[in-house]
């Protein structure tokens, strides 16, 4: 019953998001509430689910509101214009070059393993360039998501850490065989597999985008904002220093991220808009987007709260193994790895690793499959999908910063990301990462 109710809620929410039949905040609040009622839970239980879910995302929602407003004010001051103009010149206005650079930047920005930081660093800088050249911003999100997914296999990132916690294995030792699939530490011909595949894919997608843009009115490479001829924007160095200070503080973790953006926004308004009416005008200008994304994140928190608190996600993970055909047990880790990315649409990362992984380990271990092999199959098949899942708060942040729609992102990116994850999984299998002992 819990499995059926959970799947019904998830499929309904994902379908409504993809088809754009309801606003995200409406889907994320009404569907879980009605689903929990129909599943037999009372108002008191649902209230507890709401409280636990809300507490898990309130800090993220706070960060969203102030981060979006801060970056909006930074955009108003023109601090990103010289960067964008420089990137236009370096790329020559070439969509292929921009796409490849986006993929590489996505990997580099995710070195710390934190999705929110990745999008905070990349989207505000890259989005104006994509707009300047008329490129599809959903292509930007796809390439950033793929780059972050490859680097999400780091030992300090979420997936490997969760897998290590479940199996009591050293995450650093689990990571070492994965290095050939990533960007870092290439010591043999296969060493740049993940990065090379991504760059090749970015090149191909860039070619398709260039073909789409061909014949349309495009901005010439030499075109620049008026600031380029008259000098840098007013207070450019002060604003640039503030921007770097905020990002540096965010990465260092010495203060909560929401508080960092609160302080950064306050300083930005005082520096650039001394008059209180101007400060209020800037806040009013960016408040609609900021509050909308904050509301969506709070809605996502209640969505997760209902699914987790009711036990629906755990039930889904446990029952998945019972619907597989006879004889599939020895290869269960591979089968679920193949479908790992679409499973991101119905299972959160915690449910995937803390509920599904232990069940799979218990089954395949009886057929000589060691824990690392099962982990690699499940993780490589799934990790690329982290940033196409409505369960990912970081993805909501990235989409909010870019002003993009979750349903359109899923429609645009899902198949490409799944095929990419299968290619990585095939390479991992060829390297012997998923074979029985």
VOPAGU-2260 file (C-alpha; in pm, 1 decimal, decimal comma):
REM VOPAGU-2260
SITE   aa  ch    i         X         Y         Z
SITE  UNK   A    0       0,0       0,0       0,0
SITE  UNK   A    1     279,7     240,9      89,3
SITE  UNK   A    2     466,2     154,9    -229,8
SITE  UNK   A    3     158,2     213,3    -442,2
SITE  UNK   A    4      76,6     541,1    -268,9
SITE  UNK   A    5     434,8     665,6    -295,6
SITE  UNK   A    6     463,4     577,6    -663,8
SITE  UNK   A    7     127,3     741,2    -733,6
SITE  UNK   A    8     239,8    1063,3    -566,1
SITE  UNK   A    9     577,6    1069,5    -740,1
SITE  UNK   A   10     445,0     982,1   -1086,6
SITE  UNK   A   11     170,5    1242,0   -1054,2
SITE  UNK   A   12     410,8    1515,5    -946,1
SITE  UNK   A   13     671,2    1434,9   -1213,6
SITE  UNK   A   14     402,9    1410,1   -1484,4
SITE  UNK   A   15     247,2    1741,6   -1387,9
SITE  UNK   A   16     590,4    1906,0   -1387,1
SITE  UNK   A   17     685,8    1763,8   -1727,2
SITE  UNK   A   18     349,7    1843,9   -1885,9
SITE  UNK   A   19     338,7    2185,6   -1715,2
SITE  UNK   A   20     -19,1    2135,0   -1602,4
SITE  UNK   A   21      32,1    2291,3   -1259,1
SITE  UNK   A   22     283,4    2528,9   -1106,5
SITE  UNK   A   23     562,2    2346,4    -916,5
SITE  UNK   A   24     461,8    2482,4    -577,4
SITE  UNK   A   25     104,5    2358,4    -633,8
SITE  UNK   A   26     219,9    2008,4    -738,0
SITE  UNK   A   27     464,7    1976,0    -452,3
SITE  UNK   A   28     215,6    2071,0    -183,5
SITE  UNK   A   29    -128,9    1946,5    -290,4
SITE  UNK   A   30     -37,9    1608,7    -444,3
SITE  UNK   A   31     156,0    1470,6    -141,9
SITE  UNK   A   32    -110,1    1602,3      96,7
SITE  UNK   A   33    -395,7    1436,1     -91,9
SITE  UNK   A   34    -189,6    1120,8    -145,4
SITE  UNK   A   35    -113,7    1089,8     226,2
SITE  UNK   A   36    -483,4    1135,4     310,6
SITE  UNK   A   37    -588,0     868,2      60,9
SITE  UNK   A   38    -319,1     636,4     201,6
SITE  UNK   A   39    -489,6     654,2     540,4
SITE  UNK   A   40    -271,6     902,1     729,0
SITE  UNK   A   41    -442,8    1150,6     958,4
SITE  UNK   A   42    -390,1    1522,9     987,5
SITE  UNK   A   43    -165,2    1478,3    1292,2
SITE  UNK   A   44      66,5    1243,2    1102,0
SITE  UNK   A   45      74,2    1466,1     795,3
SITE  UNK   A   46     152,8    1762,0    1017,9
SITE  UNK   A   47     456,4    1577,2    1153,8
SITE  UNK   A   48     567,6    1488,7     800,0
SITE  UNK   A   49     535,6    1855,4     707,6
SITE  UNK   A   50     740,1    1965,9    1007,0
SITE  UNK   A   51    1025,3    1723,5     943,7
SITE  UNK   A   52    1031,7    1799,7     571,8
SITE  UNK   A   53    1021,7    2174,2     624,3
SITE  UNK   A   54    1303,2    2166,9     878,9
SITE  UNK   A   55    1523,9    1986,3     627,3
SITE  UNK   A   56    1494,4    2260,4     364,0
SITE  UNK   A   57    1434,1    2586,2     550,1
SITE  UNK   A   58    1803,8    2675,9     537,7
SITE  UNK   A   59    1812,6    2600,3     165,9
SITE  UNK   A   60    1500,8    2810,8     103,6
SITE  UNK   A   61    1658,1    3101,0     292,3
SITE  UNK   A   62    1970,4    3072,4      81,5
SITE  UNK   A   63    1763,4    3064,5    -239,1
SITE  UNK   A   64    1578,7    3385,5    -155,6
SITE  UNK   A   65    1886,7    3587,5     -67,6
SITE  UNK   A   66    2116,5    3427,9    -326,8
SITE  UNK   A   67    1883,2    3506,0    -616,0
SITE  UNK   A   68    1836,7    3863,1    -492,3
SITE  UNK   A   69    2212,4    3907,7    -441,7
SITE  UNK   A   70    2299,6    3784,0    -789,5
SITE  UNK   A   71    2024,9    3999,6    -934,6
SITE  UNK   A   72    2177,9    4309,4    -774,3
SITE  UNK   A   73    2523,8    4204,2    -892,7
SITE  UNK   A   74    2380,9    4173,0   -1242,7
SITE  UNK   A   75    2230,7    4521,3   -1212,3
SITE  UNK   A   76    2571,2    4668,0   -1127,1
SITE  UNK   A   77    2724,7    4518,8   -1443,7
SITE  UNK   A   78    2988,4    4317,7   -1259,5
SITE  UNK   A   79    2947,4    4022,0   -1498,2
SITE  UNK   A   80    2953,7    4224,4   -1820,9
SITE  UNK   A   81    3332,3    4235,9   -1868,4
SITE  UNK   A   82    3348,9    3860,2   -1803,0
SITE  UNK   A   83    3078,5    3791,7   -2058,2
SITE  UNK   A   84    3235,6    4025,1   -2312,6
SITE  UNK   A   85    3569,8    3853,9   -2264,0
SITE  UNK   A   86    3414,6    3509,2   -2305,0
SITE  UNK   A   87    3239,1    3623,4   -2623,2
SITE  UNK   A   88    3574,0    3737,7   -2765,7
SITE  UNK   A   89    3758,7    3421,3   -2656,6
SITE  UNK   A   90    3487,8    3196,1   -2797,6
SITE  UNK   A   91    3452,1    3409,4   -3107,0
SITE  UNK   A   92    3077,9    3383,6   -3055,2
SITE  UNK   A   93    3113,2    3014,5   -3143,7
SITE  UNK   A   94    2841,1    2796,1   -2991,7
SITE  UNK   A   95    3065,4    2487,5   -3003,9
SITE  UNK   A   96    3340,6    2656,1   -2801,3
SITE  UNK   A   97    3088,9    2788,8   -2549,8
SITE  UNK   A   98    2932,7    2443,2   -2505,8
SITE  UNK   A   99    3269,0    2275,3   -2448,8
SITE  UNK   A  100    3372,9    2548,3   -2202,3
SITE  UNK   A  101    3044,4    2502,2   -2016,1
SITE  UNK   A  102    3109,2    2130,1   -1971,5
SITE  UNK   A  103    3462,2    2189,6   -1842,3
SITE  UNK   A  104    3350,3    2470,3   -1611,5
SITE  UNK   A  105    3077,7    2243,0   -1471,1
SITE  UNK   A  106    3336,5    1981,4   -1375,8
SITE  UNK   A  107    3579,6    2229,3   -1223,9
SITE  UNK   A  108    3309,1    2406,6   -1025,6
SITE  UNK   A  109    3198,7    2076,0    -870,2
SITE  UNK   A  110    3539,0    1985,0    -731,4
SITE  UNK   A  111    3405,9    2050,6    -380,4
SITE  UNK   A  112    3117,8    1808,8    -441,0
SITE  UNK   A  113    2850,2    2063,6    -346,5
SITE  UNK   A  114    2581,9    2107,8    -608,9
SITE  UNK   A  115    2455,6    2441,6    -476,7
SITE  UNK   A  116    2804,2    2591,7    -500,5
SITE  UNK   A  117    2843,0    2459,4    -854,4
SITE  UNK   A  118    2533,2    2638,7    -979,8
SITE  UNK   A  119    2601,5    2951,5    -777,6
SITE  UNK   A  120    2945,7    2977,4    -936,5
SITE  UNK   A  121    2846,8    2897,2   -1293,4
SITE  UNK   A  122    2491,3    3001,8   -1377,8
SITE  UNK   A  123    2515,4    3377,2   -1306,1
SITE  UNK   A  124    2831,6    3399,1   -1517,9
SITE  UNK   A  125    2734,1    3173,1   -1808,1
SITE  UNK   A  126    2367,6    3266,2   -1847,9
SITE  UNK   A  127    2432,1    3620,1   -1982,6
SITE  UNK   A  128    2671,4    3470,4   -2238,2
SITE  UNK   A  129    2410,4    3220,8   -2355,2
SITE  UNK   A  130    2155,5    3500,4   -2380,9
SITE  UNK   A  131    2400,6    3722,1   -2567,6
SITE  UNK   A  132    2463,1    3452,7   -2827,1
SITE  UNK   A  133    2101,0    3335,4   -2843,5
SITE  UNK   A  134    2194,4    2988,1   -2721,3
SITE  UNK   A  135    1947,4    2758,9   -2545,9
SITE  UNK   A  136    1987,2    2793,3   -2165,3
SITE  UNK   A  137    1859,9    2437,3   -2121,6
SITE  UNK   A  138    2172,4    2323,2   -2306,3
SITE  UNK   A  139    2375,1    2510,3   -2043,1
SITE  UNK   A  140    2191,2    2330,1   -1761,6
SITE  UNK   A  141    2238,2    1992,0   -1932,1
SITE  UNK   A  142    2614,0    2038,0   -1969,6
SITE  UNK   A  143    2657,2    2174,2   -1616,4
SITE  UNK   A  144    2455,9    1882,8   -1479,0
SITE  UNK   A  145    2667,7    1628,2   -1666,5
SITE  UNK   A  146    2995,0    1786,9   -1555,6
SITE  UNK   A  147    2879,7    1801,4   -1195,6
SITE  UNK   A  148    2759,8    1440,7   -1217,9
SITE  UNK   A  149    3103,4    1313,5   -1320,4
SITE  UNK   A  150    3270,1    1495,2   -1031,4
SITE  UNK   A  151    2992,3    1383,8    -795,5
SITE  UNK   A  152    3182,3    1054,8    -762,8
SITE  UNK   A  153    3438,9    1226,0    -539,2
SITE  UNK   A  154    3478,9    1067,4    -193,4
SITE  UNK   A  155    3357,7    1385,6     -20,8
SITE  UNK   A  156    3048,1    1413,2    -241,5
SITE  UNK   A  157    2711,2    1277,4    -132,2
SITE  UNK   A  158    2665,8     950,0    -325,9
SITE  UNK   A  159    2997,3     784,4    -240,3
SITE  UNK   A  160    2975,4     904,4     118,1
SITE  UNK   A  161    2632,4     748,4     158,1
SITE  UNK   A  162    2747,1     422,5      -1,0
SITE  UNK   A  163    3047,8     411,9     228,8
SITE  UNK   A  164    2827,1     471,7     531,6
SITE  UNK   A  165    2601,3     180,7     435,8
SITE  UNK   A  166    2888,2     -64,8     378,3
SITE  UNK   A  167    3137,3      66,6     637,1
SITE  UNK   A  168    3401,4      95,7     363,4
SITE  UNK   A  169    3659,2     371,9     326,6
SITE  UNK   A  170    3521,2     627,4      74,6
SITE  UNK   A  171    3872,3     716,4     -41,7
SITE  UNK   A  172    3945,9     351,7    -124,8
SITE  UNK   A  173    3612,3     318,6    -300,1
SITE  UNK   A  174    3694,3     626,1    -506,2
SITE  UNK   A  175    4039,0     522,3    -629,6
SITE  UNK   A  176    3916,1     269,4    -890,9
SITE  UNK   A  177    3674,8     535,9   -1016,8
SITE  UNK   A  178    3950,0     783,1   -1100,7
SITE  UNK   A  179    3986,3     655,9   -1460,6
SITE  UNK   A  180    3620,9     745,6   -1514,4
SITE  UNK   A  181    3673,5    1103,0   -1403,1
SITE  UNK   A  182    3881,3    1406,6   -1482,6
SITE  UNK   A  183    4157,9    1365,7   -1225,7
SITE  UNK   A  184    4465,4    1146,2   -1202,3
SITE  UNK   A  185    4493,7    1003,6   -1552,9
SITE  UNK   A  186    4771,0     743,9   -1536,0
SITE  UNK   A  187    4660,0     520,4   -1821,0
SITE  UNK   A  188    4490,8     561,5   -2161,6
SITE  UNK   A  189    4142,6     531,7   -2010,4
SITE  UNK   A  190    4217,9     799,2   -1754,0
SITE  UNK   A  191    4016,9    1080,0   -1908,6
SITE  UNK   A  192    3716,9     867,4   -2000,4
SITE  UNK   A  193    3445,5    1070,9   -1829,1
SITE  UNK   A  194    3588,3    1408,5   -1923,6
SITE  UNK   A  195    3661,9    1299,3   -2280,0
SITE  UNK   A  196    3309,2    1163,6   -2328,6
SITE  UNK   A  197    3161,0    1483,5   -2190,9
SITE  UNK   A  198    3378,7    1709,3   -2405,2
SITE  UNK   A  199    3290,2    1502,1   -2712,6
SITE  UNK   A  200    2921,4    1522,9   -2625,6
SITE  UNK   A  201    2947,6    1897,9   -2564,2
SITE  UNK   A  202    3116,9    1937,4   -2901,2
SITE  UNK   A  203    2837,4    1747,0   -3074,9
SITE  UNK   A  204    2561,1    1934,7   -2893,9
SITE  UNK   A  205    2741,4    2261,4   -2967,2
SITE  UNK   A  206    2743,7    2173,2   -3336,4
SITE  UNK   A  207    2368,4    2112,7   -3327,1
SITE  UNK   A  208    2315,5    2442,2   -3145,2
SITE  UNK   A  209    2533,1    2626,3   -3397,0
SITE  UNK   A  210    2325,4    2477,6   -3677,0
SITE  UNK   A  211    2008,5    2596,3   -3504,6
SITE  UNK   A  212    2148,4    2946,8   -3468,5
SITE  UNK   A  213    2273,0    2961,4   -3824,5
SITE  UNK   A  214    2063,2    3196,1   -4031,0
SITE  UNK   A  215    1924,9    3372,0   -3721,6
SITE  UNK   A  216    2029,3    3720,1   -3620,7
SITE  UNK   A  217    2336,5    3656,7   -3406,0
SITE  UNK   A  218    2555,1    3885,3   -3206,9
SITE  UNK   A  219    2887,8    3935,7   -3378,1
SITE  UNK   A  220    3193,5    3833,6   -3173,0
SITE  UNK   A  221    3324,4    4184,8   -3161,8
SITE  UNK   A  222    2996,6    4324,2   -3021,3
SITE  UNK   A  223    3032,8    4439,9   -2663,1
SITE  UNK   A  224    2834,6    4628,5   -2404,6
SITE  UNK   A  225    2871,3    5001,0   -2392,0
SITE  UNK   A  226    3090,5    4966,1   -2087,0
SITE  UNK   A  227    3365,4    4814,1   -2300,5
SITE  UNK   A  228    3412,7    5136,7   -2493,1
SITE  UNK   A  229    3370,8    5368,3   -2198,8
SITE  UNK   A  230    3562,0    5160,2   -1946,5
SITE  UNK   A  231    3456,1    4921,5   -1672,2
SITE  UNK   A  232    3116,1    4954,3   -1503,6
SITE  UNK   A  233    3095,1    5193,5   -1211,4
SITE  UNK   A  234    3243,7    5048,8    -888,0
SITE  UNK   A  235    3344,2    4739,0   -1082,9
SITE  UNK   A  236    3643,0    4646,4    -867,4
SITE  UNK   A  237    3453,5    4699,6    -543,6
SITE  UNK   A  238    3164,4    4483,5    -664,6
SITE  UNK   A  239    3399,4    4220,2    -804,4
SITE  UNK   A  240    3580,1    4204,4    -469,5
SITE  UNK   A  241    3245,3    4170,3    -291,8
SITE  UNK   A  242    3136,6    3893,7    -528,5
SITE  UNK   A  243    3460,9    3699,5    -476,9
SITE  UNK   A  244    3439,3    3750,5    -101,3
SITE  UNK   A  245    3086,8    3611,3     -90,6
SITE  UNK   A  246    3177,7    3307,8    -303,3
SITE  UNK   A  247    3497,7    3248,6    -105,3
SITE  UNK   A  248    3309,8    3262,8     225,0
SITE  UNK   A  249    3045,7    3030,9      85,6
SITE  UNK   A  250    3304,3    2773,1     -22,8
SITE  UNK   A  251    3496,3    2798,2     306,1
SITE  UNK   A  252    3187,7    2712,1     507,0
SITE  UNK   A  253    3273,5    2944,6     796,1
SITE  UNK   A  254    2920,2    3087,3     793,2
SITE  UNK   A  255    2585,1    2936,3     692,0
SITE  UNK   A  256    2519,8    2995,4     322,6
SITE  UNK   A  257    2193,4    3182,0     375,2
SITE  UNK   A  258    2361,7    3420,8     616,5
SITE  UNK   A  259    2647,9    3476,2     371,4
SITE  UNK   A  260    2404,8    3593,6     104,8
SITE  UNK   A  261    2211,1    3806,8     353,0
SITE  UNK   A  262    2531,1    3990,4     441,0
SITE  UNK   A  263    2644,4    4008,7      78,4
SITE  UNK   A  264    2311,5    4153,7     -31,6
SITE  UNK   A  265    2320,5    4413,4     244,8
SITE  UNK   A  266    2671,9    4524,9     155,0
SITE  UNK   A  267    2589,9    4533,3    -218,4
SITE  UNK   A  268    2287,1    4754,7    -161,3
SITE  UNK   A  269    2475,2    4995,2      64,8
SITE  UNK   A  270    2768,3    5026,1    -177,5
SITE  UNK   A  271    2568,9    5068,6    -496,8
SITE  UNK   A  272    2242,8    5223,6    -380,3
SITE  UNK   A  273    2296,0    5454,1     -82,5
SITE  UNK   A  274    1942,3    5591,1    -106,2
SITE  UNK   A  275    1688,6    5377,2      80,6
SITE  UNK   A  276    1427,1    5411,6    -193,4
SITE  UNK   A  277    1675,4    5276,4    -447,6
SITE  UNK   A  278    1756,1    4984,7    -217,0
SITE  UNK   A  279    1387,9    4900,0    -181,2
SITE  UNK   A  280    1340,3    4931,9    -557,0
SITE  UNK   A  281    1618,3    4677,0    -624,0
SITE  UNK   A  282    1469,4    4435,9    -370,6
SITE  UNK   A  283    1122,3    4473,4    -524,5
SITE  UNK   A  284    1270,0    4413,3    -869,1
SITE  UNK   A  285    1416,9    4074,2    -775,5
SITE  UNK   A  286    1175,9    3967,2    -499,2
SITE  UNK   A  287     925,2    3786,5    -727,7
SITE  UNK   A  288    1179,9    3534,3    -858,7
SITE  UNK   A  289    1343,0    3495,1    -518,3
SITE  UNK   A  290    1017,9    3436,9    -331,0
SITE  UNK   A  291     885,1    3203,1    -598,7
SITE  UNK   A  292    1190,8    2979,2    -571,6
SITE  UNK   A  293    1179,2    2995,4    -193,4
SITE  UNK   A  294     817,0    2879,7    -204,2
SITE  UNK   A  295     904,9    2594,9    -441,6
SITE  UNK   A  296    1182,5    2473,6    -211,3
SITE  UNK   A  297     950,0    2480,9      89,1
SITE  UNK   A  298     698,9    2285,4    -118,2
SITE  UNK   A  299     969,8    2035,0    -210,3
SITE  UNK   A  300    1046,9    1998,9     159,3
SITE  UNK   A  301     687,2    1900,6     238,4
SITE  UNK   A  302     691,7    1663,8     -62,9
SITE  UNK   A  303    1001,0    1487,7      73,0
SITE  UNK   A  304     866,7    1502,3     427,7
SITE  UNK   A  305     553,3    1309,1     332,9
SITE  UNK   A  306     741,8    1048,3     129,0
SITE  UNK   A  307    1011,7     995,2     391,5
SITE  UNK   A  308     805,4    1029,3     707,4
SITE  UNK   A  309     532,2     797,1     585,5
SITE  UNK   A  310     784,5     527,8     489,5
SITE  UNK   A  311     677,8     537,4     123,5
SITE  UNK   A  312    1028,7     580,6     -16,9
SITE  UNK   A  313    1161,4     293,9     192,5
SITE  UNK   A  314     874,3      73,7      79,5
SITE  UNK   A  315     935,9     156,6    -286,3
SITE  UNK   A  316    1304,9      71,0    -255,6
SITE  UNK   A  317    1232,8    -258,6     -82,3
SITE  UNK   A  318     959,3    -369,2    -323,1
SITE  UNK   A  319    1154,4    -289,8    -639,1
SITE  UNK   A  320    1356,2    -609,3    -601,6
SITE  UNK   A  321    1044,3    -826,9    -594,5
SITE  UNK   A  322     921,4    -734,5    -942,3
SITE  UNK   A  323    1227,8    -860,0   -1127,2
SITE  UNK   A  324    1214,5   -1183,9   -1330,2
SITE  UNK   A  325    1351,0   -1518,7   -1215,4
SITE  UNK   A  326    1727,8   -1551,3   -1257,1
SITE  UNK   A  327    1789,1   -1179,3   -1234,1
SITE  UNK   A  328    1924,1   -1191,2    -878,5
SITE  UNK   A  329    2295,9   -1243,9    -963,7
SITE  UNK   A  330    2286,1    -942,4   -1195,5
SITE  UNK   A  331    2054,2    -726,7    -988,8
SITE  UNK   A  332    2315,6    -456,1    -930,9
SITE  UNK   A  333    2372,0    -425,0   -1306,3
SITE  UNK   A  334    2000,7    -421,9   -1389,5
SITE  UNK   A  335    1925,1    -148,6   -1139,4
SITE  UNK   A  336    2239,7      37,8   -1245,8
SITE  UNK   A  337    2106,9      48,7   -1602,9
SITE  UNK   A  338    1785,6     204,2   -1472,7
SITE  UNK   A  339    1963,1     406,6   -1204,8
SITE  UNK   A  340    1914,3     742,1   -1374,3
SITE  UNK   A  341    1537,3     718,9   -1430,9
SITE  UNK   A  342    1508,0     594,0   -1073,5
SITE  UNK   A  343    1624,5     942,3    -972,2
SITE  UNK   A  344    1279,0    1060,8   -1073,8
SITE  UNK   A  345    1111,6     837,9    -814,1
SITE  UNK   A  346    1374,6     796,9    -540,2
SITE  UNK   A  347    1569,7    1055,2    -348,9
SITE  UNK   A  348    1945,5    1009,4    -310,0
SITE  UNK   A  349    1895,3     904,2      52,1
SITE  UNK   A  350    1634,0     644,1     -43,6
SITE  UNK   A  351    1854,0     510,3    -324,2
SITE  UNK   A  352    2159,2     457,6    -104,4
SITE  UNK   A  353    2015,3     404,5     243,0
SITE  UNK   A  354    1713,0     191,6     149,0
SITE  UNK   A  355    1773,2      31,6    -192,7
SITE  UNK   A  356    2149,6     -29,8    -176,9
SITE  UNK   A  357    2144,5    -247,3     140,3
SITE  UNK   A  358    1874,4    -468,9     -12,9
SITE  UNK   A  359    2075,2    -514,7    -333,5
SITE  UNK   A  360    2394,5    -588,6    -140,4
SITE  UNK   A  361    2217,7    -855,2      63,2
SITE  UNK   A  362    2090,4   -1030,0    -250,3
SITE  UNK   A  363    2393,8   -1016,9    -482,0
SITE  UNK   A  364    2647,2   -1102,7    -212,8
SITE  UNK   A  365    2512,5   -1459,3    -218,2
SITE  UNK   A  366    2625,9   -1486,6    -580,5
SITE  UNK   A  367    2985,6   -1377,9    -523,6
SITE  UNK   A  368    2938,5   -1008,5    -601,2
SITE  UNK   A  369    3143,9    -800,4    -360,1
SITE  UNK   A  370    3013,2    -478,3    -210,9
SITE  UNK   A  371    3237,5    -243,0    -417,8
SITE  UNK   A  372    3119,5    -398,4    -746,5
SITE  UNK   A  373    2755,0    -349,8    -650,8
SITE  UNK   A  374    2822,7       4,8    -535,2
SITE  UNK   A  375    2997,1      98,0    -859,9
SITE  UNK   A  376    2714,2     -39,8   -1072,6
SITE  UNK   A  377    2444,4     142,0    -879,2
SITE  UNK   A  378    2639,1     466,2    -843,1
SITE  UNK   A  379    2778,5     501,9   -1196,6
SITE  UNK   A  380    2434,1     427,7   -1337,6
SITE  UNK   A  381    2267,7     678,0   -1108,5
SITE  UNK   A  382    2508,0     960,2   -1024,2
SITE  UNK   A  383    2472,7    1147,6   -1354,5
SITE  UNK   A  384    2099,1    1178,3   -1287,1
SITE  UNK   A  385    2136,6    1371,6    -964,2
SITE  UNK   A  386    2080,3    1701,2   -1140,6
SITE  UNK   A  387    1778,8    1599,5   -1345,2
SITE  UNK   A  388    1581,1    1490,3   -1039,4
SITE  UNK   A  389    1307,7    1699,6    -873,0
SITE  UNK   A  390    1442,4    1561,2    -543,3
SITE  UNK   A  391    1761,0    1772,1    -582,9
SITE  UNK   A  392    1747,2    2109,4    -401,2
SITE  UNK   A  393    2066,1    2216,6    -580,8
SITE  UNK   A  394    1897,4    2164,8    -917,3
SITE  UNK   A  395    1604,7    2380,9    -810,6
SITE  UNK   A  396    1858,7    2647,2    -717,3
SITE  UNK   A  397    2029,4    2627,9   -1055,8
SITE  UNK   A  398    1699,1    2645,9   -1240,5
SITE  UNK   A  399    1588,7    2936,8   -1024,8
SITE  UNK   A  400    1906,7    3130,7   -1095,5
SITE  UNK   A  401    1858,5    3069,5   -1468,6
SITE  UNK   A  402    1483,7    3132,5   -1465,5
SITE  UNK   A  403    1418,7    2788,9   -1615,7
SITE  UNK   A  404    1142,8    2530,5   -1572,0
SITE  UNK   A  405    1196,0    2189,7   -1409,0
SITE  UNK   A  406     963,8    2006,5   -1647,3
SITE  UNK   A  407    1132,7    2148,5   -1956,2
SITE  UNK   A  408    1474,6    2064,7   -1811,8
SITE  UNK   A  409    1367,8    1702,1   -1759,0
SITE  UNK   A  410    1225,2    1678,8   -2111,2
SITE  UNK   A  411    1535,6    1837,6   -2263,3
SITE  UNK   A  412    1799,6    1648,8   -2064,9
SITE  UNK   A  413    1670,8    1313,4   -1941,4
SITE  UNK   A  414    1740,0    1094,4   -2245,5
SITE  UNK   A  415    2081,5    1249,4   -2316,4
SITE  UNK   A  416    2189,3    1211,2   -1952,8
SITE  UNK   A  417    2064,2     851,2   -1939,7
SITE  UNK   A  418    2256,9     756,2   -2254,2
SITE  UNK   A  419    2566,6     926,6   -2113,4
SITE  UNK   A  420    2536,9     736,5   -1785,2
SITE  UNK   A  421    2499,2     408,1   -1976,9
SITE  UNK   A  422    2814,9     489,0   -2173,0
SITE  UNK   A  423    3003,3     550,7   -1847,8
SITE  UNK   A  424    2860,4     231,7   -1703,5
SITE  UNK   A  425    2979,3      39,0   -2007,4
SITE  UNK   A  426    3330,1     176,2   -1962,8
SITE  UNK   A  427    3320,1      88,5   -1593,7
SITE  UNK   A  428    3213,8    -265,4   -1677,1
SITE  UNK   A  429    3495,3    -289,9   -1930,3
SITE  UNK   A  430    3741,3    -181,6   -1661,3
SITE  UNK   A  431    3619,8    -466,1   -1438,0
SITE  UNK   A  432    3462,6    -243,1   -1173,5
SITE  UNK   A  433    3131,0    -431,2   -1161,6
SITE  UNK   A  434    3229,0    -793,7   -1210,0
SITE  UNK   A  435    3185,5   -1061,1    -937,9
SITE  UNK   A  436    3491,0   -1151,4    -733,6
